Amino acid sequence: MNNILENKKILLVDDNDFNRMIINIHLKKYNIIIKEAEDGNEAAKILENESFDIISGLKKVMNSYLRYILKTIDLVVIKL
């Protein structure tokens, strides 16, 4: 079976360690490259230096600075 997410780079933003761990376990089975951030500030700093195919995060951890950055780049945002 062909996995369209294989080798895609995902920024996972969640303030809950347990959630990040569970999501990480499931996504790594599909050879997805995962970088984690605990909040919008940390995610914004990561985005200044790296690019991602997908950003996954909860709306409550996406602060206004990160929302601004997301409007200026072309990528997929998935809110869990």
N, C-alpha and C positions, 0 to 999 in steps of 0.2 A: 504494500500500500504506500502511495506517495504522500508524504507529509508536507503540506505547503508551508508550515511554520519551521521546518527543519533549518537550522543554522540562522534563524532570524534572531535579532537582538532586541530583547524586551527590557524596559525599565519598569520595575515593579515598585510602586509607591504605596506603602501601607504602614500605619503606625502600630500595628499589632504583630509582634514577633511570630506568634503561632500561625497567623494567617499567611505570612510570608513563607514560613517553613513548609506549610502544606501545599501552597501553590508551587513553590520551588520543586518539591518532590514530584508533583504531577507533571510539570512542564519539562523537567530534565529528562524524563523518559523519552521525550520526542526530540532530543538534541537541540533544544532551544537555549540560546545564550541569555542568561538572566543577570541583571545588575539590580541591586536593591537600594531603596531609599526609605527612610522612616517618615519623612514629611516633605512638604512642598519646597521648603528651603533647601534641603539636601538634594532633592531632585533637580532643582534649578541649577545648583552648583555642578552637578554631574552633567547636565545638558549643555553647560558652557563649553565642555571639553570633549564630549562624546556624542555620537548620533545613534539613534535607535529606530528600529522598524515599527515598534509598537510601544506605547506607554500604557500601563495598566495601573489604575489607582482609584481610591475612594475620593469622592468629591470633598469630604470633610478635611482631607489632608492636602488638597490642592489649594494653596494660598494664592492671593492675587498676583504675586510676582511670577509664580509658575504659570498661572493662567495667561499672563501677558506673553511669556516666552512661547507657550504652546500656540498662540495665535500667529506667531511670526515664523513658524517652521511648518513644513509639510510632512505630517505623519499621522498615524492612526492613534486615536485615544479611546481606550475602553474604560468606562467607569463601572466598577463592580458594585 
